[in-house]
Structures are given as structure tokens and as C-alpha cells.
């Protein structure tokens, strides 16, 4: 195997870096949306479980 880099290898390396970056951004997007959705559900659950005070007026 020779140590020469042909244009095909440079193009492939560039494409692989772009694909890797795209995959990383997609993973971060899914992770972020999951965190937001879980925190919204947790907030709703704690509000529903919190005791409410009923005040009566006479």
C-alpha cells in the first residue's frame, strides 16, 4: 500500500467528516428534545401531585 493520497481519498475523508458531524448534530438534537420532553412531563407530574389548598369564604 502506497503512502500517496489520491483525490478520491481526500474526497472520501471530507465526506466522512461531514457525515460524522451531521450524525453528531442529529444525536444532540434528539438528546435535547428528549430532555425537554422529560422535564415538561416531570413538571406536570409534580404539579399534579402537589397538594392544593382550598380556601372557603363565608
N, C-alpha and C positions, 0 to 999 in steps of 0.2 A: 504494500500500500504506500503510495507516494505521499509526501507532505504538502503537495500543491493543493491550493484551494481553487476550485473551479467556480465560475459564476453560478452554476447550479447549486453548489454547496452554500454559497453566501445567500442566495435567494431562499433556500430551504431554512437556513438558520434564522433569517429575518422573519420568515413566515411562522416558524415555531415560536419565536419570541412574541410575536403578535397574538398568536393563538393562546399562548400561556397567559399573557396579560388579559386577554378577553375572558378566559376561564376564571382567572383570579377576581376580576371585577364582578362577574356573574355570581361567584360564590359569596363575595362580600355583600352583594345586593340581596341575595336570598337570606343570608345570615341577618342582615339589618332588618329586613321585613319580618323575619321570624321573631326577633327581639321586640320589635314594635307591637306585633300582634299579641305576643305573650304578655307583655307589660299592660296592654289595654285590657286583656282578659283578666289579669290579676287585679287590676284596679277596679274593674266591675265586680269581681268576686268579693273583694274586701269591702266595697260599698254596700253590697247586698247583705253581707254578714254582719256589718256594724249595727249595733243596737240603735234604734231611733228613739228619741224622747218625744212622747206625746204630751202636749200641754193642753189642759182643759181650761176653758174660760167659762166663768159663771155669769 
